[in-house]
Amino acid sequence: MATLFVTSLLSLIIIGSTIAFDIIVSIGQVGTVASYIVAIACIARRRVLGEPLLPSRFNLGRAGLAINTVALCFLVLAFVFPFFPAASHPDAAAMNWNILLTGFTVAAALVYYYAKARHVYRGPVAYVKQLSY
């Protein structure tokens, strides 16, 4: 129910400002693409270094590194484009403020990580080992 409420409120933003709605959508796109980049880059790194991958039902075989490389090239382009404004020579109201908001969020997360989280984060493996009897 909370998800429905928040989504409905975010959808109402388009009534007040299409620019604000566009920024929210592009922030979502940047976050999604960034998560894909991190996941695929970690797998590609393991393939390059020859480290074993986790067992899975699906295997790309020898083509895995090539497919990961092509995917990363595409995703880097898909990551950059949402930061551009919709039209050339925008004024301050029509400017795409996505880069500012994304940069602020990343900076705040890094400050929080180095100030506090790195001292208390244990990771999922340590957590699972603690739960097993």
DSSP file (Angstrom, degrees, kcal/mol; ACC not computed):
  #  RESIDUE AA STRUCTURE BP1 BP2  ACC     N-H-->O    O-->H-N    N-H-->O    O-->H-N    TCO  KAPPA ALPHA  PHI   PSI    X-CA   Y-CA   Z-CA
    1    1 A M     >        0   0    0      0, 0.0     4,-2.1     0, 0.0     5,-0.1   0.000 360.0 360.0 360.0 -36.7    0.0    0.0    0.0
    2    2 A A  H  >  +     0   0    0      2,-0.2     4,-2.6     1,-0.2     5,-0.2   0.891 360.0  52.3 -64.9 -38.5    2.9    2.3    0.8
    3    3 A T  H  > S+     0   0    0      1,-0.2     4,-2.7     2,-0.2     5,-0.2   0.913 109.0  49.8 -63.6 -42.4    4.3    1.7   -2.7
    4    4 A L  H  > S+     0   0    0      2,-0.2     4,-2.3     1,-0.2    -1,-0.2   0.911 112.1  48.5 -60.9 -42.8    1.0    2.6   -4.3
    5    5 A F  H  X S+     0   0    0     -4,-2.1     4,-2.2     2,-0.2    -2,-0.2   0.933 114.1  44.2 -64.8 -47.7    0.8    5.8   -2.3
    6    6 A V  H  X S+     0   0    0     -4,-2.6     4,-2.5     2,-0.2    -2,-0.2   0.914 114.5  49.6 -65.5 -42.6    4.3    6.9   -3.1
    7    7 A T  H  X S+     0   0    0     -4,-2.7     4,-2.1    -5,-0.2    -1,-0.2   0.895 110.3  51.0 -63.6 -39.9    4.0    6.0   -6.8
    8    8 A S  H  X S+     0   0    0     -4,-2.3     4,-1.4    -5,-0.2    -1,-0.2   0.911 110.5  48.7 -64.1 -42.0    0.7    7.9   -7.0
    9    9 A L  H  X S+     0   0    0     -4,-2.2     4,-0.6     1,-0.2    -2,-0.2   0.913 111.6  49.2 -64.2 -42.0    2.3   11.0   -5.4
   10   10 A L  H >< S+     0   0    0     -4,-2.5     3,-0.8     1,-0.2     4,-0.4   0.864 108.4  54.3 -65.3 -34.6    5.2   10.9   -7.8
   11   11 A S  H >< S+     0   0    0     -4,-2.1     3,-1.0     1,-0.2     4,-0.3   0.810 100.6  60.2 -68.5 -29.2    2.8   10.5  -10.7
   12   12 A L  H >X S+     0   0    0     -4,-1.4     3,-1.2     1,-0.2     4,-0.8   0.663  85.1  79.1 -72.3 -15.2    1.0   13.7   -9.7
   13   13 A I  H <X S+     0   0    0     -3,-0.8     4,-2.9    -4,-0.6     3,-0.5   0.831  81.1  66.5 -61.3 -30.8    4.2   15.7  -10.1
   14   14 A I  H <4 S+     0   0    0     -3,-1.0    -1,-0.3    -4,-0.4    -2,-0.2   0.782  93.5  60.0 -64.3 -25.0    3.6   15.8  -13.8
   15   15 A I  H <4 S+     0   0    0     -3,-1.2    -1,-0.2    -4,-0.3    -2,-0.2   0.905 114.4  34.9 -66.6 -40.3    0.5   17.9  -13.2
   16   16 A G  H  < S+     0   0    0     -4,-0.8     2,-0.3    -3,-0.5    -2,-0.2   0.888 136.1   0.5 -82.2 -40.2    2.6   20.6  -11.6
   17   17 A S     X  -     0   0    0     -4,-2.9     4,-1.6     1,-0.1    -1,-0.3  -0.886  43.8-166.0-156.7 116.9    5.9   20.3  -13.6
   18   18 A T  H  > S+     0   0    0     -2,-0.3     4,-2.5     2,-0.2     5,-0.1   0.809  96.3  59.6 -70.9 -28.2    6.8   18.1  -16.5
   19   19 A I  H  > S+     0   0    0      2,-0.2     4,-2.1     1,-0.2    -1,-0.2   0.931 105.2  47.4 -65.2 -44.8   10.5   19.1  -16.0
   20   20 A A  H  > S+     0   0    0      1,-0.2     4,-2.2     2,-0.2    -1,-0.2   0.896 112.0  50.8 -63.2 -39.5   10.4   17.8  -12.4
   21   21 A F  H  X S+     0   0    0     -4,-1.6     4,-2.4    -8,-0.2    -1,-0.2   0.917 108.8  51.2 -64.1 -42.9    8.8   14.6  -13.6
   22   22 A D  H  X S+     0   0    0     -4,-2.5     4,-2.5     1,-0.2    -1,-0.2   0.890 109.5  50.8 -60.9 -39.7   11.5   14.2  -16.3
   23   23 A I  H  X S+     0   0    0     -4,-2.1     4,-2.3     2,-0.2    -1,-0.2   0.914 109.9  49.3 -65.1 -42.9   14.2   14.6  -13.8
   24   24 A I  H  X S+     0   0    0     -4,-2.2     4,-1.9     1,-0.2    -2,-0.2   0.911 112.7  47.7 -63.4 -41.9   12.7   12.0  -11.5
   25   25 A V  H  X S+     0   0    0     -4,-2.4     4,-2.0     1,-0.2    -2,-0.2   0.912 112.4  48.5 -65.4 -42.2   12.4    9.5  -14.4
   26   26 A S  H  X S+     0   0    0     -4,-2.5     4,-2.5     2,-0.2    -2,-0.2   0.843 108.2  54.3 -70.3 -31.0   16.0   10.2  -15.5
   27   27 A I  H  X S+     0   0    0     -4,-2.3     4,-2.3     2,-0.2    -1,-0.2   0.911 108.8  49.7 -64.2 -41.3   17.3    9.7  -12.0
   28   28 A G  H  X S+     0   0    0     -4,-1.9     4,-2.2     2,-0.2    -2,-0.2   0.893 111.0  49.3 -62.3 -39.9   15.6    6.3  -11.9
   29   29 A Q  H  X S+     0   0    0     -4,-2.0     4,-2.7     2,-0.2     5,-0.3   0.919 110.3  49.9 -66.0 -43.4   17.1    5.4  -15.2
   30   30 A V  H  X S+     0   0    0     -4,-2.5     4,-2.5     1,-0.2    -2,-0.2   0.916 111.9  48.6 -62.0 -43.3   20.6    6.4  -14.1
   31   31 A G  H  X S+     0   0    0     -4,-2.3     4,-1.9     2,-0.2    -1,-0.2   0.905 113.1  46.9 -63.8 -42.0   20.3    4.4  -10.9
   32   32 A T  H  X S+     0   0    0     -4,-2.2     4,-1.8     2,-0.2    -2,-0.2   0.940 114.5  45.7 -65.6 -47.1   19.1    1.3  -12.8
   33   33 A V  H  X S+     0   0    0     -4,-2.7     4,-2.5     1,-0.2    -2,-0.2   0.889 110.5  54.5 -65.0 -38.5   21.8    1.5  -15.4
   34   34 A A  H  X S+     0   0    0     -4,-2.5     4,-2.3    -5,-0.3    -1,-0.2   0.897 107.0  50.8 -62.5 -39.2   24.4    2.1  -12.7
   35   35 A S  H  X S+     0   0    0     -4,-1.9     4,-2.1     2,-0.2    -1,-0.2   0.883 110.4  49.5 -66.7 -36.1   23.4   -1.0  -10.9
   36   36 A Y  H  X S+     0   0    0     -4,-1.8     4,-2.7     2,-0.2     5,-0.3   0.914 109.6  52.2 -65.2 -42.2   23.6   -3.0  -14.2
   37   37 A I  H  X S+     0   0    0     -4,-2.5     4,-2.5     1,-0.2     5,-0.2   0.924 110.3  47.8 -60.3 -45.1   27.1   -1.6  -14.8
   38   38 A V  H  X S+     0   0    0     -4,-2.3     4,-2.0     2,-0.2    -1,-0.2   0.936 114.4  45.7 -62.5 -46.8   28.3   -2.6  -11.4
   39   39 A A  H  X S+     0   0    0     -4,-2.1     4,-1.7     1,-0.2    -2,-0.2   0.938 117.1  42.3 -64.1 -47.7   26.9   -6.2  -11.6
   40   40 A I  H  X S+     0   0    0     -4,-2.7     4,-2.8     1,-0.2    -1,-0.2   0.875 112.5  54.3 -69.8 -36.2   28.2   -6.8  -15.2
   41   41 A A  H  X S+     0   0    0     -4,-2.5     4,-2.4    -5,-0.3    -1,-0.2   0.877 106.6  52.3 -65.3 -36.6   31.6   -5.2  -14.4
   42   42 A C  H  X S+     0   0    0     -4,-2.0     4,-1.8    -5,-0.2    -1,-0.2   0.911 112.6  44.5 -64.8 -41.5   32.1   -7.5  -11.4
   43   43 A I  H  X S+     0   0    0     -4,-1.7     4,-2.1     2,-0.2    -2,-0.2   0.913 113.1  50.7 -68.4 -42.4   31.4  -10.6  -13.6
   44   44 A A  H  X S+     0   0    0     -4,-2.8     4,-2.5     1,-0.2    -2,-0.2   0.885 108.0  53.9 -63.0 -38.2   33.6   -9.3  -16.4
   45   45 A R  H  X S+     0   0    0     -4,-2.4     4,-2.5     1,-0.2     6,-0.2   0.917 108.4  48.8 -61.2 -44.0   36.4   -8.7  -13.9
   46   46 A R  H  X>S+     0   0    0     -4,-1.8     5,-1.8     1,-0.2     4,-0.8   0.893 111.3  50.3 -63.8 -38.3   36.2  -12.3  -12.7
   47   47 A R  H  <5S+     0   0    0     -4,-2.1     3,-0.4     3,-0.2    -2,-0.2   0.916 111.6  47.6 -65.5 -42.2   36.2  -13.5  -16.3
   48   48 A V  H  <5S+     0   0    0     -4,-2.5    -2,-0.2     1,-0.2    -1,-0.2   0.909 114.9  45.0 -65.4 -42.1   39.3  -11.4  -17.1
   49   49 A L  H  <5S-     0   0    0     -4,-2.5    -1,-0.2    -5,-0.2    -2,-0.2   0.557 111.2-120.9 -80.2  -6.9   41.2  -12.6  -14.0
   50   50 A G  T  <5 +     0   0    0     -4,-0.8    -3,-0.2    -3,-0.4    -4,-0.1   0.668  58.5 152.5  77.6  16.1   40.2  -16.2  -14.6
   51   51 A E      < -     0   0    0     -5,-1.8    -1,-0.2    -6,-0.2     2,-0.1  -0.508  51.9 -99.6 -76.8 148.3   38.4  -16.5  -11.2
   52   52 A P        -     0   0    0      0, 0.0     2,-0.2     0, 0.0    -1,-0.1  -0.416  33.4-133.7 -70.5 142.9   35.6  -19.0  -11.0
   53   53 A L        -     0   0    0      1,-0.1     3,-0.1    -2,-0.1   -10,-0.0  -0.556  32.3 -91.0 -88.0 158.7   32.1  -17.7  -11.3
   54   54 A L        -     0   0    0     -2,-0.2    -1,-0.1     1,-0.1     2,-0.0  -0.401  53.7 -94.8 -65.1 146.2   29.3  -18.8   -8.9
   55   55 A P        +     0   0    0      0, 0.0     2,-0.3     0, 0.0    -1,-0.1  -0.364  56.6 163.9 -64.5 141.8   27.4  -21.8  -10.1
   56   56 A S        -     0   0    0     -3,-0.1    -3,-0.0     1,-0.1     3,-0.0  -0.948  49.5-114.8-150.9 169.2   24.2  -21.0  -12.1
   57   57 A R  S    S+     0   0    0     -2,-0.3     2,-0.4     1,-0.1    -1,-0.1   0.723 100.5  59.3 -79.2 -22.2   21.7  -22.6  -14.4
   58   58 A F        -     0   0    0     -3,-0.0     2,-0.4     2,-0.0    -1,-0.1  -0.923  62.9-179.4-116.4 131.9   22.7  -20.3  -17.3
   59   59 A N        -     0   0    0     -2,-0.4    -2,-0.0     1,-0.1     0, 0.0  -0.996  22.1-160.2-133.4 130.1   26.2  -20.1  -18.8
   60   60 A L    >   -     0   0    0     -2,-0.4     3,-1.1     1,-0.2     4,-0.1   0.566  33.7-161.5 -83.3  -9.1   27.4  -17.9  -21.6
   61   61 A G  G >   -     0   0    0      1,-0.2     3,-1.4     2,-0.2     4,-0.3  -0.336  60.2 -15.2  67.0-142.8   30.4  -20.1  -22.2
   62   62 A R  G >  S+     0   0    0      1,-0.3     3,-0.5     2,-0.1     4,-0.4   0.765 134.8  61.6 -67.9 -25.6   33.3  -18.7  -24.2
   63   63 A A  G <> S+     0   0    0     -3,-1.1     4,-2.7     1,-0.2    -1,-0.3   0.520  78.1  95.2 -78.5  -4.1   31.2  -15.8  -25.5
   64   64 A G  H <> S+     0   0    0     -3,-1.4     4,-2.5     1,-0.2    -1,-0.2   0.889  83.1  45.6 -57.5 -46.2   30.6  -14.5  -21.9
   65   65 A L  H <> S+     0   0    0     -3,-0.5     4,-2.4    -4,-0.3    -1,-0.2   0.900 114.0  49.2 -66.8 -40.2   33.4  -12.0  -21.8
   66   66 A A  H  > S+     0   0    0     -4,-0.4     4,-2.4     2,-0.2    -2,-0.2   0.921 112.8  47.4 -64.2 -43.0   32.5  -10.6  -25.3
   67   67 A I  H  X S+     0   0    0     -4,-2.7     4,-2.4     1,-0.2    -2,-0.2   0.910 112.2  49.9 -65.3 -41.6   28.9  -10.3  -24.3
   68   68 A N  H  X S+     0   0    0     -4,-2.5     4,-2.4    -5,-0.2    -2,-0.2   0.897 110.9  50.0 -61.9 -40.6   29.8   -8.6  -21.0
   69   69 A T  H  X S+     0   0    0     -4,-2.4     4,-2.2     2,-0.2    -2,-0.2   0.922 111.9  46.5 -65.1 -45.3   32.1   -6.1  -22.9
   70   70 A V  H  X S+     0   0    0     -4,-2.4     4,-2.3     1,-0.2    -2,-0.2   0.910 112.8  50.8 -63.4 -42.0   29.4   -5.2  -25.4
   71   71 A A  H  X S+     0   0    0     -4,-2.4     4,-2.6     1,-0.2    -2,-0.2   0.906 110.0  49.5 -62.7 -41.9   26.8   -4.8  -22.6
   72   72 A L  H  X S+     0   0    0     -4,-2.4     4,-2.2     2,-0.2    -1,-0.2   0.897 109.5  51.6 -65.4 -40.1   29.2   -2.5  -20.7
   73   73 A C  H  X S+     0   0    0     -4,-2.2     4,-1.5     2,-0.2    -2,-0.2   0.930 113.5  44.7 -61.6 -44.8   29.8   -0.4  -23.7
   74   74 A F  H  X S+     0   0    0     -4,-2.3     4,-2.5     1,-0.2    -2,-0.2   0.923 112.9  50.9 -64.2 -43.7   26.1    0.0  -24.3
   75   75 A L  H  X S+     0   0    0     -4,-2.6     4,-1.7     1,-0.2    -1,-0.2   0.831 104.3  56.8 -67.7 -32.1   25.4    0.7  -20.7
   76   76 A V  H  X S+     0   0    0     -4,-2.2     4,-1.5     2,-0.2    -1,-0.2   0.918 110.5  45.2 -63.9 -41.6   28.0    3.4  -20.4
   77   77 A L  H  X S+     0   0    0     -4,-1.5     4,-2.0     1,-0.2    -2,-0.2   0.924 112.6  50.7 -64.6 -43.5   26.3    5.2  -23.2
   78   78 A A  H  < S+     0   0    0     -4,-2.5    -1,-0.2     1,-0.2    -2,-0.2   0.769 109.1  53.2 -65.6 -24.6   22.9    4.7  -21.6
   79   79 A F  H  < S+     0   0    0     -4,-1.7    -1,-0.2    -5,-0.2    -2,-0.2   0.838 110.4  45.9 -76.4 -34.4   24.3    6.0  -18.4
   80   80 A V  H >< S+     0   0    0     -4,-1.5     3,-1.8    -3,-0.2     4,-0.3   0.887  99.5  66.1 -78.6 -40.5   25.6    9.3  -19.9
   81   81 A F  G >< S+     0   0    0     -4,-2.0     3,-1.6     1,-0.3    -1,-0.2   0.794  89.0  63.3 -61.0 -34.3   22.6   10.3  -22.0
   82   82 A P  G 3  S+     0   0    0      0, 0.0    -1,-0.3     0, 0.0    16,-0.2   0.674  94.6  65.0 -65.5 -12.0   20.1   11.0  -19.2
   83   83 A F  G <  S+     0   0    0     -3,-1.8    16,-0.3    -4,-0.2    -2,-0.2   0.634  84.3  90.8 -83.4 -13.0   22.4   13.8  -17.9
   84   84 A F  S <  S-     0   0    0     -3,-1.6    14,-0.1    -4,-0.3     2,-0.0  -0.534  84.8-108.3 -81.5 148.4   21.8   15.9  -21.1
   85   85 A P        -     0   0    0      0, 0.0    10,-0.1     0, 0.0    -1,-0.1  -0.337  25.8-116.9 -70.2 159.9   19.0   18.5  -21.3
   86   86 A A  S    S+     0   0    0      8,-0.4     2,-0.3    -4,-0.1     9,-0.1   0.819  96.3  27.3 -68.8 -31.6   16.0   17.7  -23.5
   87   87 A A  S    S-     0   0    0      7,-0.2     2,-0.1     0, 0.0    -1,-0.0  -0.907  91.8 -98.3-129.6 156.9   16.7   20.7  -25.8
   88   88 A S  S    S+     0   0    0     -2,-0.3    -2,-0.0     1,-0.2     0, 0.0  -0.469 101.6  14.5 -75.2 148.7   19.8   22.6  -26.8
   89   89 A H  S    S-     0   0    0     -2,-0.1    -1,-0.2     1,-0.1     2,-0.1   0.937  85.1-173.5  55.1  57.0   20.5   25.9  -25.0
   90   90 A P        -     0   0    0      0, 0.0    -1,-0.1     0, 0.0     2,-0.1  -0.403  19.5-125.6 -77.3 155.8   18.0   25.4  -22.1
   91   91 A D     >  -     0   0    0     -2,-0.1     4,-0.9     1,-0.1     3,-0.3  -0.333  40.9 -88.1 -85.7-179.5   17.3   28.1  -19.5
   92   92 A A  T  4 S+     0   0    0      1,-0.2     3,-0.3     2,-0.2    -1,-0.1   0.843 127.4  51.4 -62.3 -34.0   17.7   27.4  -15.8
   93   93 A A  T  4 S+     0   0    0      1,-0.2    -1,-0.2     3,-0.0   -74,-0.0   0.857 115.0  41.1 -72.2 -34.1   14.1   26.1  -15.5
   94   94 A A  T  4 S+     0   0    0     -3,-0.3    -8,-0.4     2,-0.1    -7,-0.2   0.444  88.7 117.8 -94.5  -0.3   14.4   23.7  -18.4
   95   95 A M  S  < S-     0   0    0     -4,-0.9     2,-0.9    -3,-0.3   -11,-0.1  -0.358  73.5-115.2 -66.4 145.8   17.9   22.5  -17.5
   96   96 A N    >   -     0   0    0    -13,-0.1     3,-0.5     1,-0.1     4,-0.2  -0.754  30.3-174.9 -84.0 108.8   18.3   18.8  -16.6
   97   97 A W  T 3>  +     0   0    0     -2,-0.9     4,-2.2     1,-0.2     5,-0.2   0.229  53.7 107.5 -89.6  13.3   19.4   18.9  -12.9
   98   98 A N  H 3> S+     0   0    0      1,-0.2     4,-3.1   -16,-0.2     5,-0.3   0.888  74.7  54.2 -59.6 -42.4   19.9   15.1  -12.9
   99   99 A I  H <> S+     0   0    0     -3,-0.5     4,-2.4   -16,-0.3    -1,-0.2   0.889 109.6  48.1 -62.9 -38.2   23.7   15.4  -12.8
  100  100 A L  H  > S+     0   0    0     -4,-0.2     4,-2.4     2,-0.2    -1,-0.2   0.937 115.2  43.6 -66.5 -46.9   23.5   17.7   -9.7
  101  101 A L  H  X S+     0   0    0     -4,-2.2     4,-2.2     2,-0.2    -2,-0.2   0.903 116.4  46.5 -67.6 -41.3   21.1   15.4   -7.8
  102  102 A T  H  X S+     0   0    0     -4,-3.1     4,-2.5    -5,-0.2     5,-0.2   0.922 113.5  49.2 -66.4 -43.3   22.9   12.2   -8.7
  103  103 A G  H  X S+     0   0    0     -4,-2.4     4,-2.5    -5,-0.3    -2,-0.2   0.900 111.5  49.1 -62.7 -40.9   26.3   13.8   -7.8
  104  104 A F  H  X S+     0   0    0     -4,-2.4     4,-2.7     2,-0.2    -1,-0.2   0.908 111.7  49.2 -64.2 -41.7   24.9   15.0   -4.5
  105  105 A T  H  X S+     0   0    0     -4,-2.2     4,-2.2     2,-0.2    -2,-0.2   0.916 113.2  46.1 -64.8 -43.8   23.5   11.6   -3.7
  106  106 A V  H  X S+     0   0    0     -4,-2.5     4,-2.4     2,-0.2    -2,-0.2   0.914 113.9  49.1 -65.5 -42.4   26.7    9.8   -4.6
  107  107 A A  H  X S+     0   0    0     -4,-2.5     4,-2.4    -5,-0.2    -2,-0.2   0.921 111.9  48.2 -63.3 -44.1   28.8   12.3   -2.6
  108  108 A A  H  X S+     0   0    0     -4,-2.7     4,-2.4     1,-0.2    -1,-0.2   0.893 111.9  50.1 -64.0 -39.2   26.5   12.0    0.5
  109  109 A A  H  X S+     0   0    0     -4,-2.2     4,-2.5     2,-0.2    -2,-0.2   0.898 111.2  48.5 -66.0 -40.1   26.6    8.2    0.3
  110  110 A L  H  X S+     0   0    0     -4,-2.4     4,-2.6     2,-0.2     5,-0.2   0.906 111.4  49.4 -66.9 -41.0   30.4    8.2    0.1
  111  111 A V  H  X S+     0   0    0     -4,-2.4     4,-2.2     2,-0.2     5,-0.2   0.933 113.1  47.3 -62.4 -45.0   30.7   10.6    3.0
  112  112 A Y  H  X>S+     0   0    0     -4,-2.4     4,-2.7     2,-0.2     5,-1.8   0.909 112.1  50.9 -62.1 -42.1   28.4    8.4    5.1
  113  113 A Y  I  <>S+     0   0    0     -4,-2.5     5,-2.6     1,-0.2     6,-0.3   0.952 114.9  40.9 -61.9 -49.8   30.3    5.3    4.1
  114  114 A Y  I  <5S+     0   0    0     -4,-2.6    -1,-0.2     1,-0.2    -2,-0.2   0.798 119.0  46.8 -71.8 -27.1   33.7    6.6    5.1
  115  115 A A  I  <5S-     0   0    0     -4,-2.2    -2,-0.2    -5,-0.2    -1,-0.2   0.892 138.2 -18.4 -80.2 -40.3   32.4    8.3    8.2
  116  116 A K  I >X5S+     0   0    0     -4,-2.7     3,-1.6    -5,-0.2     4,-0.6   0.686 118.4  66.6-134.3 -49.1   30.3    5.4    9.6
  117  117 A A  I >><S+     0   0    0     -5,-1.8     4,-2.4     1,-0.3     3,-0.9   0.802  93.9  61.3 -63.5 -33.4   29.2    2.5    7.4
  118  118 A R  H 34<S+     0   0    0     -5,-2.6    -1,-0.3    -6,-0.3    -4,-0.1   0.738 104.1  52.3 -67.3 -18.4   32.7    1.1    6.7
  119  119 A H  H <4 S+     0   0    0     -3,-1.6    -1,-0.3    -6,-0.3    -2,-0.2   0.682 120.5  30.0 -87.2 -18.6   33.1    0.4   10.4
  120  120 A V  H << S+     0   0    0     -3,-0.9     2,-0.3    -4,-0.6    -2,-0.2   0.573  90.4 104.4-117.0 -13.2   29.8   -1.4   10.9
  121  121 A Y     <  +     0   0    0     -4,-2.4     0, 0.0    -5,-0.2     0, 0.0  -0.569  34.2 170.3 -76.6 128.7   29.2   -3.1    7.5
  122  122 A R        -     0   0    0     -2,-0.3     4,-0.5     1,-0.1    -1,-0.2   0.637  37.6-127.5-111.2 -21.4   29.9   -6.9    7.6
  123  123 A G     >  -     0   0    0      1,-0.1     4,-1.6     2,-0.1     5,-0.1   0.014  28.4 -77.7  90.6 161.0   28.5   -8.0    4.2
  124  124 A P  H  > S+     0   0    0      0, 0.0     4,-2.4     0, 0.0     5,-0.2   0.827 123.7  56.7 -68.6 -32.3   26.0  -10.8    3.3
  125  125 A V  H  > S+     0   0    0      1,-0.2     4,-2.4     2,-0.2     5,-0.2   0.935 109.2  45.4 -67.1 -44.9   28.5  -13.7    3.7
  126  126 A A  H  > S+     0   0    0     -4,-0.5     4,-1.7     1,-0.2    -1,-0.2   0.877 113.3  51.7 -64.5 -36.3   29.4  -12.8    7.3
  127  127 A Y  H  X S+     0   0    0     -4,-1.6     4,-1.5     2,-0.2    -2,-0.2   0.915 111.0  46.2 -67.1 -42.6   25.7  -12.4    8.0
  128  128 A V  H  X S+     0   0    0     -4,-2.4     4,-1.7     1,-0.2    -2,-0.2   0.892 110.6  52.9 -67.8 -39.7   24.7  -15.7    6.6
  129  129 A K  H  < S+     0   0    0     -4,-2.4    -1,-0.2     1,-0.2    -2,-0.2   0.861 107.4  52.9 -62.9 -34.5   27.5  -17.5    8.4
  130  130 A Q  H  < S+     0   0    0     -4,-1.7    -1,-0.2     1,-0.2    -2,-0.2   0.865 109.5  48.7 -68.1 -35.9   26.3  -16.0   11.7
  131  131 A L  H  < S+     0   0    0     -4,-1.5    -2,-0.2    -5,-0.1    -1,-0.2   0.785  92.2  90.4 -76.5 -27.4   22.8  -17.3   11.1
  132  132 A S     <        0   0    0     -4,-1.7     0, 0.0     1,-0.1     0, 0.0  -0.472 360.0 360.0 -73.6 141.5   23.9  -20.8   10.2
  133  133 A Y              0   0    0     -2,-0.2    -1,-0.1     0, 0.0    -4,-0.1   0.442 360.0 360.0 -95.5 360.0   24.0  -23.1   13.2
